[in-house]
């Protein structure tokens, strides 16, 4: 049984080739500094694709381009058969792409459950006035949001922490809350920026199990990660960036033995 409730995922809109996401000739720059140069890759439904590379390789920038937080200087991003590279981040999120940042950024003054509920804003429909006047529609939607968020916390093993404040949780638990908040947005594609950072061994194993369950249930994941042993264990495919360029793309066992990758990143 997977960890993701049926209520928290949209149908994946893959193309005829089975790919949910295409990046074609993607480039990005900060002023004169070129961060990504002509990067192309595709991600199929149910894949867990890991992006690795040294610091400054452009990994986090690539995720920000996909989520709409940054605009590419060249190339295109096609998601579910439609270009999204010109859309603002909130419209990208409504299309079904959500991101969990390296810094989870939970609100410290509200409960864990309330933090997760904020992830539902991309699909909630009750307007400001109906919410302010507590209309029947707003109350019904709030009840549904609360139920969906609680269901997601339960699926991640955090039901007993719903009323706690974020500061009462371990760093690993806070990461799971961030993942729950991302999943209640009903995404087809989840972007994860170093989700294993700061976790201890049992938390690493738990997150790996959760990610496997998610992809087995049809979720698609594009992840940046530095822990190469974890990457080689959990990824269905590995993409390697080096100074903003893609130097390798393939199965983990192939990447592990790629001489160019070993020389530039993995080491002897």
VOLOZA-84532 format. One record per atom (N, C-alpha, C, CB): x, y, z; residue in three letters. Coordinates in steps of 0.02 Angstrom, whole numbers, padded with zeros to 5 digits, always signed. Glycine has a CB too. Layout:
% residues N
XYZAla...
END
This chain:
% residues 268
+00042-00060+00000Unk+00000+00000+00000Unk+00044+00062+00000Unk-00048+00000+00062Unk+00030+00111-00045Unk+00069+00171-00050Unk+00052+00221+00005Unk+00060+00203-00117Unk+00092+00273+00008Unk+00082+00322+00061Unk+00036+00378+00042Unk+00148+00350+00082Unk+00015+00381-00022Unk-00020+00440-00045Unk-00095+00428-00052Unk+00008+00463-00110Unk-00137+00468-00020Unk-00208+00461-00028Unk-00231+00476-00099Unk-00245+00506+00021Unk-00283+00442-00120Unk-00310+00453-00187Unk-00332+00526-00195Unk-00369+00406-00201Unk-00355+00556-00141Unk-00381+00625-00144Unk-00327+00676-00158Unk-00415+00643-00080Unk-00263+00657-00155Unk-00211+00708-00159Unk-00168+00703-00221Unk-00167+00702-00098Unk-00194+00675-00277Unk-00154+00673-00338Unk-00198+00682-00399Unk-00115+00609-00342Unk-00175+00724-00445Unk-00211+00733-00508Unk-00189+00680-00557Unk-00198+00803-00536Unk-00230+00665-00607Unk-00209+00619-00659Unk-00147+00646-00695Unk-00266+00606-00710Unk-00100+00602-00708Unk-00040+00622-00743Unk-00054+00625-00818Unk+00018+00574-00729Unk-00037+00682-00849Unk-00052+00692-00920Unk+00012+00681-00960Unk-00080+00763-00932Unk+00028+00619-00975Unk+00089+00603-01011Unk+00077+00607-01086Unk+00113+00533-00992Unk+00131+00620-01122Unk+00127+00619-01195Unk+00129+00548-01221Unk+00184+00660-01224Unk+00129+00542-01287Unk+00129+00476-01318Unk+00192+00436-01301Unk+00123+00482-01392Unk+00246+00471-01286Unk+00308+00436-01268Unk+00311+00418-01194Unk+00367+00479-01285Unk+00257+00432-01157Unk+00255+00416-01086Unk+00286+00468-01041Unk+00288+00351-01074Unk+00312+00522-01071Unk+00346+00574-01032Unk+00296+00626-01007Unk+00401+00607-01073Unk+00302+00642-00944Unk+00261+00695-00914Unk+00293+00763-00922Unk+00249+00680-00840Unk+00361+00763-00921Unk+00399+00826-00923Unk+00453+00822-00975Unk+00429+00841-00854Unk+00458+00874-01016Unk+00514+00881-01064Unk+00549+00947-01051Unk+00488+00876-01138Unk+00615+00945-01045Unk+00656+01006-01045Unk+00695+01004-01110Unk+00703+01010-00981Unk+00689+01057-01150Unk+00720+01058-01216Unk+00765+01119-01224Unk+00667+01057-01271Unk+00830+01106-01228Unk+00878+01159-01239Unk+00876+01214-01187Unk+00868+01189-01305Unk+00868+01195-01123Unk+00857+01243-01070Unk+00922+01277-01049Unk+00824+01209-01009Unk+00919+01344-01047Unk+00976+01383-01024Unk+00951+01435-00975Unk+01013+01417-01084Unk+00996+01455-00929Unk+00978+01506-00880Unk+01041+01544-00860Unk+00944+01474-00818Unk+01032+01608-00845Unk+01088+01649-00825Unk+01067+01700-00773Unk+01120+01684-00885Unk+01113+01718-00729Unk+01105+01773-00683Unk+01151+01829-00707Unk+01121+01753-00608Unk+01122+01877-00744Unk+01165+01928-00775Unk+01209+01895-00827Unk+01207+01965-00722Unk+01275+01904-00819Unk+01323+01874-00865Unk+01343+01803-00846Unk+01384+01917-00870Unk+01322+01782-00787Unk+01341+01715-00763Unk+01293+01663-00791Unk+01343+01713-00686Unk+01316+01620-00834Unk+01275+01567-00862Unk+01275+01508-00813Unk+01302+01544-00932Unk+01215+01490-00790Unk+01209+01438-00740Unk+01190+01371-00771Unk+01156+01457-00688Unk+01148+01372-00822Unk+01130+01312-00860Unk+01139+01327-00934Unk+01056+01290-00845Unk+01163+01276-00970Unk+01176+01286-01041Unk+01149+01226-01082Unk+01251+01296-01054Unk+01095+01238-01119Unk+01069+01191-01168Unk+01056+01121-01137Unk+01118+01185-01226Unk+01019+01120-01082Unk+01003+01057-01047Unk+00937+01029-01073Unk+01000+01068-00970Unk+00938+00967-01093Unk+00877+00932-01115Unk+00870+00867-01077Unk+00878+00919-01192Unk+00809+00852-01055Unk+00795+00788-01024Unk+00720+00778-01022Unk+00826+00784-00952Unk+00700+00716-01011Unk+00629+00701-01005Unk+00618+00658-00943Unk+00602+00665-01068Unk+00559+00663-00915Unk+00541+00625-00854Unk+00475+00590-00868Unk+00536+00672-00791Unk+00475+00524-00863Unk+00414+00485-00875Unk+00372+00478-00812Unk+00432+00417-00903Unk+00309+00465-00822Unk+00262+00455-00766Unk+00287+00397-00722Unk+00190+00440-00791Unk+00290+00410-00656Unk+00312+00360-00609Unk+00387+00355-00601Unk+00287+00294-00630Unk+00425+00396-00637Unk+00498+00398-00630Unk+00518+00435-00566Unk+00531+00430-00690Unk+00575+00416-00539Unk+00608+00456-00488Unk+00677+00473-00516Unk+00613+00418-00418Unk+00682+00532-00545Unk+00743+00554-00578Unk+00782+00597-00530Unk+00727+00591-00643Unk+00845+00579-00517Unk+00888+00617-00472Unk+00940+00656-00513Unk+00924+00570-00422Unk+00948+00719-00494Unk+00998+00762-00525Unk+01055+00770-00476Unk+00967+00832-00546Unk+01115+00754-00498Unk+01174+00760-00455Unk+01226+00803-00491Unk+01203+00690-00437Unk+01276+00823-00452Unk+01330+00863-00479Unk+01360+00905-00424Unk+01305+00908-00536Unk+01419+00933-00436Unk+01452+00973-00385Unk+01415+01038-00371Unk+01524+00989-00405Unk+01433+01072-00317Unk+01403+01137-00301Unk+01414+01184-00360Unk+01433+01166-00236Unk+01362+01222-00375Unk+01367+01269-00430Unk+01353+01239-00498Unk+01433+01299-00431Unk+01330+01177-00500Unk+01318+01143-00564Unk+01253+01166-00597Unk+01317+01068-00554Unk+01209+01198-00558Unk+01145+01222-00586Unk+01086+01179-00567Unk+01150+01225-00659Unk+01094+01136-00518Unk+01041+01088-00501Unk+00979+01123-00473Unk+01067+01037-00449Unk+00989+01165-00422Unk+00932+01199-00391Unk+00901+01249-00440Unk+00953+01236-00328Unk+00941+01280-00481Unk+00915+01325-00532Unk+00868+01288-00579Unk+00972+01358-00572Unk+00887+01227-00598Unk+00844+01188-00642Unk+00776+01176-00611Unk+00878+01121-00659Unk+00774+01158-00547Unk+00710+01148-00513Unk+00668+01212-00512Unk+00721+01123-00441Unk+00701+01268-00500Unk+00665+01332-00498Unk+00637+01351-00566Unk+00711+01388-00473Unk+00671+01331-00619Unk+00644+01342-00686Unk+00581+01301-00697Unk+00697+01325-00739Unk+00583+01239-00677Unk+00526+01194-00687Unk+00466+01219-00646Unk+00543+01122-00667Unk+00478+01243-00586Unk+00423+01265-00543Unk+00397+01335-00560Unk+00445+01264-00471Unk+00431+01370-00605Unk+00409+01436-00625Unk+00437+01492-00583Unk+00336+01439-00622Unk+00480+01477-00536Unk+00510+01529-00494Unk+00562+01570-00532Unk+00541+01498-00432Unk+00591+01540-00584Unk+00637+01575-00628Unk+00616+01565-00700Unk+00710+01551-00616Unk+00634+01610-00742Unk+00621+01604-00814Unk+00685+01584-00851Unk+00592+01670-00842Unk+00681+01538-00897Unk+00741+01520-00936Unk+00760+01576-00984Unk+00729+01454-00974Unk+00824+01580-01000Unk+00846+01627-01051Unk+00840+01597-01121Unk+00918+01649-01038Unk+00834+01531-01125Unk+00824+01496-01188Unk+00795+01428-01174Unk+00891+01490-01228Unk+00763+01399-01225Unk+00735+01332-01218Unk+00663+01333-01196Unk+00775+01292-01169Unk+00635+01274-01185Unk+00566+01268-01166Unk+00555+01212-01117Unk+00522+01258-01228Unk+00501+01220-01077Unk+00480+01169-01028Unk+00410+01148-01047Unk+00484+01197-00954Unk+00401+01084-01061Unk+00336+01058-01080Unk+00313+01009-01027Unk+00339+01023-01150Unk+00255+01023-00998Unk+00227+00981-00945Unk+00157+00960-00965Unk+00227+01018-00876Unk+00144+00895-00966Unk+00079+00871-00985Unk+00059+00893-01055Unk+00028+00895-00936Unk+00109+00899-01099Unk+00095+00917-01168Unk+00088+00991-01182Unk+00034+00883-01190Unk+00097+01033-01130Unk+00090+01105-01139Unk+00151+01142-01111Unk+00026+01130-01104Unk+00171+01195-01146Unk+00227+01235-01122Unk+00208+01273-01059Unk+00251+01283-01177Unk+00253+01273-01011Unk+00240+01309-00948Unk+00295+01358-00931Unk+00231+01259-00891Unk+00346+01365-00974Unk+00404+01406-00956Unk+00389+01480-00953Unk+00460+01394-01005Unk+00332+01502-00980Unk+00314+01573-00976Unk+00262+01587-00922Unk+00288+01596-01043Unk+00242+01535-00885Unk+00190+01544-00835Unk+00219+01564-00768Unk+00150+01479-00827Unk+00183+01605-00728Unk+00204+01620-00660Unk+00199+01557-00617Unk+00163+01677-00630Unk+00234+01558-00561Unk+00239+01498-00519Unk+00171+01473-00495Unk+00283+01513-00458Unk+00124+01518-00479Unk+00060+01495-00453Unk+00020+01458-00506Unk+00020+01554-00426Unk+00028+01478-00570Unk-00007+01442-00623Unk+00027+01375-00639Unk-00010+01485-00686Unk+00093+01372-00632Unk+00128+01309-00639Unk+00104+01260-00585Unk+00204+01319-00634Unk+00097+01285-00524Unk+00073+01243-00469Unk+00003+01217-00483Unk+00073+01281-00402Unk-00040+01259-00511Unk-00108+01237-00527Unk-00109+01185-00582Unk-00150+01296-00546Unk-00057+01184-00624Unk-00053+01134-00677Unk-00034+01065-00648Unk-00003+01155-00730Unk-00005+01066-00587Unk+00011+01002-00556Unk+00084+00991-00539Unk-00010+00948-00599Unk+00123+01045-00532Unk+00193+01040-00512Unk+00201+01074-00444Unk+00241+01073-00565Unk+00229+01038-00397Unk+00240+01068-00331Unk+00312+01053-00309Unk+00189+01041-00279Unk+00339+01097-00266Unk+00409+01091-00246Unk+00415+01091-00170Unk+00451+01147-00276Unk+00459+01047-00145Unk+00479+01050-00075Unk+00551+01076-00074Unk+00474+00979-00041Unk+00560+01133-00041Unk+00625+01165-00041Unk+00673+01133+00009Unk+00617+01240-00025Unk+00737+01147-00001Unk+00788+01121+00045Unk+00775+01146+00116Unk+00858+01142+00021Unk+00758+01210+00122Unk+00736+01238+00186Unk+00660+01233+00187Unk+00761+01313+00195Unk+00634+01189+00229Unk+00563+01172+00227Unk+00518+01233+00238Unk+00547+01119+00279Unk+00540+01280+00278Unk+00504+01343+00289Unk+00433+01333+00314Unk+00503+01383+00224Unk+00426+01297+00369Unk+00362+01290+00402Unk+00348+01352+00443Unk+00359+01226+00446Unk+00285+01371+00448Unk+00266+01427+00490Unk+00269+01406+00563Unk+00195+01454+00471Unk+00310+01438+00604Unk+00321+01414+00673Unk+00264+01426+00721Unk+00382+01446+00700Unk+00218+01472+00703Unk+00166+01492+00751Unk+00101+01453+00743Unk+00152+01565+00743Unk+00096+01410+00693Unk+00035+01371+00684Unk+00051+01297+00688Unk+00001+01386+00616Unk+00000+01256+00694Unk+00010+01184+00704Unk+00036+01151+00641Unk-00055+01151+00727Unk+00060+01090+00650Unk+00081+01049+00593Unk+00024+01040+00544Unk+00107+00981+00618Unk-00035+01025+00569Unk-00093+01015+00525Unk-00108+01078+00485Unk-00154+00995+00565Unk-00107+01136+00518Unk-00120+01199+00483Unk-00067+01213+00430Unk-00123+01257+00533Unk-00004+01195+00445Unk+00049+01203+00395Unk+00035+01162+00333Unk+00117+01184+00425Unk+00013+01101+00343Unk-00002+01057+00286Unk-00062+01085+00247Unk-00017+00985+00310Unk-00112+01110+00282Unk-00171+01136+00249Unk-00155+01193+00201Unk-00221+01160+00301Unk-00102+01231+00214Unk-00084+01286+00169Unk-00067+01262+00099Unk-00026+01326+00198Unk-00048+01199+00093Unk-00031+01171+00028Unk-00091+01162-00017Unk+00004+01106+00037Unk-00151+01166+00011Unk-00212+01156-00029Unk-00235+01218-00066Unk-00268+01132+00016Unk-00199+01274-00056Unk-00224+01337-00084Unk-00226+01336-00160Unk-00181+01395-00060Unk-00185+01293-00192Unk-00182+01293-00265Unk-00245+01265-00297Unk-00122+01254-00289Unk-00284+01226-00259Unk-00346+01200-00288Unk-00409+01220-00251Unk-00342+01125-00291Unk-00403+01254-00194Unk-00463+01275-00158Unk-00497+01331-00198Unk-00445+01300-00086Unk-00563+01335-00192Unk-00601+01381-00234Unk-00640+01434-00196Unk-00649+01342-00277Unk-00649+01425-00131Unk-00687+01475-00092Unk-00651+01541-00092Unk-00697+01451-00020Unk-00685+01594-00109Unk-00654+01660-00114Unk-00645+01694-00047Unk-00695+01704-00158Unk-00614+01752-00049Unk-00599+01790+00012Unk-00663+01807+00050Unk-00560+01853-00005Unk-00714+01832+00015Unk-00775+01853+00048Unk-00812+01795+00079Unk-00820+01890-00001Unk-00818+01740+00042Unk-00855+01682+00069Unk-00818+01653+00129Unk-00864+01628+00015Unk-00751+01657+00127Unk-00712+01632+00184Unk-00721+01679+00243Unk-00637+01626+00166Unk-00717+01744+00230Unk-00724+01793+00284Unk-00791+01791+00318Unk-00711+01861+00258Unk-00844+01778+00279Unk-00912+01775+00308Unk-00932+01705+00327Unk-00961+01803+00258Unk-00884+01658+00322Unk-00897+01589+00344Unk-00959+01560+00309Unk-00904+01585+00420Unk-00962+01566+00244Unk-01019+01539+00207Unk-01017+01463+00210Unk-01017+01563+00133Unk-01074+01433+00193Unk-01078+01359+00194Unk-01026+01329+00148Unk-01149+01336+00175Unk-01018+01359+00090Unk-00969+01334+00042Unk-00899+01335+00071Unk-00971+01374-00023Unk-00881+01390+00104Unk-00815+01397+00134Unk-00805+01347+00191Unk-00804+01468+00160Unk-00857+01337+00232Unk-00852+01289+00287Unk-00844+01218+00261Unk-00913+01294+00333Unk-00880+01201+00208Unk-00875+01135+00179Unk-00806+01123+00150Unk-00929+01125+00124Unk-00780+01173+00116Unk-00714+01166+00086Unk-00660+01161+00140Unk-00699+01224+00039Unk-00667+01200+00192Unk-00618+01197+00246Unk-00617+01128+00279Unk-00632+01251+00299Unk-00676+01099+00288Unk-00680+01032+00317Unk-00645+00982+00272Unk-00753+01012+00328Unk-00654+00989+00206Unk-00622+00943+00160Unk-00546+00952+00161Unk-00649+00954+00089Unk-00524+01014+00162Unk-00452+01028+00165Unk-00421+00998+00228Unk-00439+01103+00162Unk-00456+01007+00284Unk-00431+00979+00347Unk-00427+00903+00344Unk-00476+01002+00405Unk-00479+00871+00314Unk-00481+00798+00309Unk-00425+00772+00264Unk-00549+00775+00283Unk-00416+00805+00206Unk-00364+00784+00159Unk-00295+00792+00191Unk-00368+00826+00095Unk-00284+00847+00227Unk-00219+00859+00258Unk-00206+00809+00314Unk-00216+00931+00286Unk-00257+00794+00353Unk-00249+00745+00406Unk-00236+00676+00377Unk-00311+00744+00451Unk-00270+00660+00323Unk-00259+00596+00290Unk-00187+00590+00266Unk-00307+00587+00230Unk-00160+00644+00239Unk-00091+00642+00215Unk-00042+00636+00273Unk-00076+00705+00175Unk-00054+00670+00327Unk-00010+00662+00386Unk-00012+00591+00412Unk-00031+00711+00441Unk-00071+00561+00413Unk-00078+00492+00436Unk-00039+00445+00390Unk-00152+00471+00438Unk-00043+00458+00324Unk-00008+00415+00276Unk+00067+00419+00285Unk-00027+00435+00206Unk+00092+00475+00311Unk+00164+00483+00322Unk+00184+00467+00394Unk+00184+00554+00305Unk+00137+00441+00433Unk+00152+00421+00501Unk+00157+00478+00550Unk+00215+00384+00502Unk+00124+00534+00536Unk+00129+00593+00579Unk+00062+00615+00609Unk+00158+00651+00540Unk+00014+00570+00611Unk-00052+00588+00637Unk-00049+00613+00709Unk-00100+00528+00633Unk-00004+00583+00749Unk+00000+00602+00819Unk+00037+00669+00829Unk+00035+00547+00858Unk+00063+00698+00775Unk+00099+00761+00780Unk+00058+00818+00750Unk+00166+00756+00745Unk-00003+00806+00730Unk-00043+00855+00695Unk-00053+00919+00734Unk-00111+00826+00678Unk-00061+00914+00800Unk-00074+00974+00841Unk-00010+01006+00867Unk-00118+00956+00899Unk+00046+00976+00854Unk+00110+01003+00879Unk+00131+01063+00837Unk+00164+00949+00877Unk+00175+01103+00866Unk+00206+01158+00829Unk+00270+01130+00796Unk+00222+01219+00875Unk+00291+01158+00739Unk+00350+01133+00703Unk+00412+01127+00747Unk+00365+01177+00645Unk+00421+01173+00794Unk+00482+01171+00836Unk+00484+01110+00881Unk+00486+01234+00878Unk+00428+01077+00891Unk+00425+01017+00932Unk+00444+00954+00894Unk+00356+01009+00961Unk+00455+00960+00829Unk+00471+00903+00787Unk+00546+00899+00773Unk+00432+00907+00722Unk+00569+00838+00759Unk+00638+00830+00737Unk+00644+00858+00666Unk+00659+00756+00740Unk+00707+00868+00643Unk+00717+00894+00576Unk+00688+00845+00524Unk+00792+00906+00562Unk+00696+00780+00536Unk+00668+00731+00490Unk+00592+00734+00487Unk+00689+00661+00511Unk+00561+00745+00544Unk+00488+00751+00545Unk+00465+00815+00510Unk+00462+00751+00618Unk+00504+00869+00519Unk+00487+00931+00483Unk+00491+00922+00408Unk+00533+00988+00505Unk+00540+00883+00385Unk+00546+00868+00314Unk+00484+00830+00289Unk+00610+00828+00299Unk+00460+00784+00329Unk+00400+00746+00310Unk+00338+00791+00308Unk+00389+00688+00358Unk+00335+00839+00354Unk+00279+00887+00353Unk+00283+00928+00288Unk+00281+00934+00415Unk+00343+00948+00269Unk+00352+00984+00206Unk+00330+00942+00147Unk+00423+01006+00198Unk+00345+00877+00149Unk+00323+00832+00096Unk+00247+00825+00095Unk+00356+00763+00104Unk+00217+00820+00154Unk+00144+00816+00158Unk+00112+00879+00129Unk+00121+00806+00231Unk+00140+00937+00145Unk+00114+01000+00119Unk+00118+01001+00042Unk+00152+01060+00149Unk+00173+00974+00015Unk+00179+00971-00058Unk+00129+00923-00088Unk+00250+00950-00077Unk+00117+00867-00056Unk+00073+00816-00085Unk-00001+00835-00084Unk+00082+00751-00049Unk-00022+00874-00033Unk-00093+00893-00032Unk-00110+00944-00086Unk-00111+00922+00036Unk-00059+00971-00121Unk-00072+01015-00177Unk-00098+00976-00238Unk-00008+01053-00195Unk-00103+00910-00231Unk-00127+00867-00285Unk-00083+00870-00347Unk-00198+00886-00304Unk-00018+00861-00337Unk+00027+00867-00395Unk+00030+00802-00437Unk+00097+00885-00372Unk+00052+00810-00498Unk+00072+00753-00539Unk+00148+00745-00537Unk+00048+00762-00612Unk+00183+00802-00524Unk+00255+00802-00521Unk+00277+00838-00457Unk+00285+00836-00584Unk+00320+00806-00418Unk+00348+00836-00357Unk+00422+00849-00368Unk+00336+00790-00295Unk+00443+00910-00353Unk+00513+00930-00356Unk+00541+00932-00286Unk+00521+00999-00392Unk+00595+00896-00274Unk+00625+00892-00208Unk+00697+00917-00211Unk+00622+00820-00180Unk+00713+00967-00170Unk+00780+00995-00168Unk+00816+00971-00105Unk+00778+01073-00170Unk+00860+00923-00113Unk+00899+00893-00059Unk+00855+00872+00000Unk+00953+00942-00035Unk+00807+00828-00011Unk+00762+00808+00043Unk+00797+00768+00098Unk+00706+00766+00015Unk+00854+00738+00083Unk+00890+00698+00133Unk+00937+00739+00176Unk+00928+00643+00098Unk+00946+00802+00161Unk+00993+00843+00197Unk+00977+00848+00272Unk+00995+00912+00168Unk+01025+00831+00314Unk+01017+00836+00386Unk+00982+00778+00419Unk+00980+00896+00402Unk+00964+00726+00380Unk+00929+00669+00410Unk+00978+00618+00438Unk+00884+00635+00358Unk+00956+00583+00490Unk+00996+00528+00518Unk+00976+00463+00482Unk+00986+00522+00596Unk+01011+00409+00498Unk+01005+00347+00459Unk+00934+00321+00456Unk+01050+00295+00488Unk+00899+00317+00512Unk+00832+00288+00510Unk+00784+00334+00472Unk+00806+00276+00581Unk+00795+00401+00476Unk+00754+00447+00438Unk+00767+00441+00363Unk+00766+00520+00461Unk+00830+00429+00345Unk+00847+00418+00274Unk+00811+00357+00247Unk+00923+00411+00266Unk+00813+00303+00286Unk+00779+00241+00265Unk+00704+00251+00259Unk+00795+00184+00314Unk+00676+00289+00305Unk+00604+00301+00304Unk+00584+00342+00242Unk+00582+00337+00368Unk+00622+00394+00228Unk+00607+00435+00170Unk+00615+00395+00105Unk+00651+00497+00168Unk+00666+00354+00101Unk+00675+00312+00042Unk+00615+00266+00031Unk+00739+00270+00049Unk+00591+00237+00084Unk+00532+00193+00079Unk+00471+00232+00056Unk+00518+00160+00147Unk+00463+00293+00082Unk+00406+00334+00063Unk+00409+00353-00011Unk+00403+00397+00107Unk+00468+00372-00034Unk+00476+00391-00104Unk+00462+00332-00150Unk+00546+00419-00116Unk+00483+00274-00131Unk+00469+00214-00171Unk+00394+00201-00174Unk+00506+00152-00143Unk+00360+00210-00118Unk+00288+00200-00117Unk+00253+00251-00162Unk+00261+00206-00045Unk+00276+00314-00159Unk+00245+00366-00199Unk+00250+00351-00274Unk+00277+00433-00184Unk+00309+00333-00296Unk+00318+00319-00368Unk+00282+00255-00388Unk+00393+00314-00385Unk+00278+00207-00343Unk+00240+00146-00357Unk+00166+00162-00367Unk+00249+00094-00301Unk+00142+00214-00333Unk+00072+00236-00339Unk+00061+00282-00399Unk+00051+00271-00276Unk+00114+00297-00438Unk+00106+00337-00498Unk+00131+00408-00493Unk+00037+00338-00516Unk+00156+00429-00434Unk+00184+00496-00428Unk+00250+00499-00467Unk+00194+00514-00353Unk+00265+00558-00494Unk+00328+00570-00529Unk+00370+00618-00488Unk+00315+00598-00601Unk+00434+00604-00481Unk+00478+00643-00437Unk+00540+00663-00475Unk+00496+00603-00374Unk+00557+00728-00471Unk+00621+00753-00496Unk+00657+00782-00436Unk+00611+00808-00552Unk+00716+00754-00420Unk+00748+00768-00357Unk+00821+00787-00366Unk+00743+00707-00311Unk+00842+00837-00328Unk+00913+00855-00323Unk+00938+00827-00257Unk+00923+00933-00326Unk+00996+00793-00259Unk+01021+00764-00197Unk+01097+00756-00201Unk+00988+00696-00185Unk+01130+00766-00142Unk+01203+00759-00138Unk+01224+00690-00114Unk+01230+00812-00091Unk+01181+00654-00078Unk+01201+00589-00051Unk+01198+00537-00107Unk+01154+00569+00008Unk+01256+00525-00137Unk+01257+00484-00197Unk+01239+00411-00183Unk+01326+00486-00229Unk+01254+00385-00123Unk+01235+00317-00107Unk+01159+00310-00106Unk+01264+00295-00039Unk+01125+00360-00078Unk+01052+00360-00077Unk+01025+00366-00148Unk+01026+00417-00033Unk+01054+00411-00187Unk+01033+00422-00256Unk+01036+00356-00295Unk+01076+00476-00290Unk+01092+00322-00290Unk+01101+00261-00328Unk+01053+00206-00305Unk+01172+00236-00322Unk+01028+00212-00244Unk+00982+00162-00217Unk+00909+00176-00236Unk+00988+00160-00141Unk+00890+00240-00238Unk+00819+00256-00245Unk+00799+00278-00316Unk+00801+00312-00197Unk+00847+00302-00355Unk+00830+00331-00420Unk+00815+00279-00473Unk+00887+00376-00444Unk+00767+00295-00517Unk+00757+00254-00576Unk+00803+00278-00632Unk+00683+00256-00599Unk+00824+00342-00628Unk+00870+00371-00677Unk+00910+00426-00643Unk+00833+00398-00739Unk+00971+00436-00665Unk+01014+00488-00637Unk+01039+00534-00692Unk+01074+00456-00599Unk+01033+00599-00680Unk+01058+00650-00727Unk+01115+00687-00692Unk+01000+00699-00749Unk+01170+00695-00727Unk+01229+00728-00697Unk+01241+00795-00731Unk+01291+00683-00702Unk+01244+00849-00691Unk+01260+00915-00716Unk+01331+00934-00693Unk+01209+00967-00691Unk+01367+00969-00737Unk+01435+00991-00721Unk+01445+01059-00754Unk+01489+00939-00744Unk+01455+01111-00712Unk+01462+01179-00738Unk+01405+01198-00785Unk+01530+01187-00773Unk+01344+01179-00765Unk+01285+01199-00803Unk+01268+01157-00863Unk+01293+01267-00824Unk+01307+01107-00878Unk+01295+01064-00935Unk+01280+00993-00913Unk+01354+01066-00983Unk+01237+00959-00951Unk+01223+00888-00937Unk+01279+00845-00967Unk+01154+00867-00965Unk+01312+00807-00924Unk+01367+00765-00948Unk+01349+00691-00948Unk+01428+00776-00907Unk+01293+00672-00915Unk+01273+00602-00914Unk+01199+00597-00896Unk+01316+00561-00865Unk+01167+00543-00920Unk+01096+00532-00907Unk+01083+00458-00918Unk+01050+00577-00954Unk+01066+00422-00865Unk+01055+00350-00874Unk+01038+00315-00810Unk+01116+00319-00904Unk+01037+00249-00812Unk+01022+00208-00754Unk+01077+00217-00701Unk+01015+00134-00774Unk+01059+00209-00637Unk+01109+00220-00584Unk+01172+00179-00592Unk+01079+00205-00518Unk+01165+00115-00611Unk+01224+00072-00616Unk+01269+00093-00674Unk+01203+00000-00625Unk+01239+00124-00725Unk+01279+00149-00781Unk+01316+00213-00761Unk+01234+00163-00843Unk+01280+00257-00727Unk+01310+00320-00705Unk+01367+00307-00657Unk+01258+00366-00673Unk+01358+00258-00613Unk+01410+00244-00562Unk+01476+00226-00595Unk+01387+00186-00517Unk+01474+00197-00655Unk+01534+00174-00689Unk+01555+00218-00748Unk+01525+00103-00713Unk+01522+00275-00755Unk+01538+00321-00809Unk+01604+00357-00792Unk+01480+00371-00821Unk+01654+00350-00834Unk+01720+00378-00819Unk+01718+00454-00812Unk+01770+00358-00873Unk+01679+00487-00854Unk+01675+00560-00850Unk+01643+00582-00785Unk+01634+00587-00909Unk+01591+00546-00762Unk+01557+00563-00700Unk+01603+00549-00640Unk+01491+00523-00693Unk+01638+00493-00642Unk+01683+00477-00587Unk+01738+00530-00582Unk+01715+00406-00598Unk+01764+00552-00638Unk+01818+00601-00638Unk+01795+00669-00613Unk+01848+00607-00708Unk+01732+00688-00631Unk+01710+00756-00616Unk+01672+00762-00550Unk+01667+00781-00671Unk+01644+00706-00525Unk+01601+00713-00467Unk+01607+00656-00416Unk+01530+00718-00489Unk+01598+00594-00438Unk+01594+00539-00390Unk+01661+00524-00358Unk+01568+00478-00423Unk+01716+00534-00395Unk+01782+00520-00367Unk+01798+00446-00372Unk+01785+00542-00295Unk+01859+00429-00358Unk+01881+00360-00364Unk+01846+00315-00313Unk+01956+00354-00355Unk
END
